[in-house]
Amino acid sequence: MPDVQVIPELPYDDVGEASEWLCAAFGLRERLRIGNHRAQLVFGDGAVIAIERGDEASTSSVLVRVEDANSHHEQAARHGARIVRPPEDYPYGERQYTAEDLGGHLWTFSESIADVDPASWGGTLLE
């Protein structure tokens, strides 16, 4: 995961094509490719993730790194956030949950729980 706190997730019909174009046109650099459905791109100290457009990805979403996904989830639920996906551990070393805000925007909150080699879950580290 890039070492930044807030990471926009932008949906595209073709993640590979979008990644190549964003790198060529805007000078981003692809850091990690996850199959054909996700690419982490970096620019200076910032990052953006190109994601495959799907049912949940009709608009932009935001990924936010947090210290404790469980307690953050509890706080969001207490304040009425609609939980789209409850906290779950993923093989790429992150514990994440997704909530919808008042405007219908999706927010995924991610806690790093393990330093995992991307090759072990099908990712390709490019840097």
Secondary structure, 3 states (H helix, E strand, C coil): CCCCCEEEEEEECCHHHHHHHHHHHHCCEEEEEECCCEEEEEECCEEEEEEECCCCCCCCEEEEECCCHHHHHHHHHHCCCEEEEEEEECCCCEEEEEEECCCCCEEEEEEECCCCCHHHHCEEECC
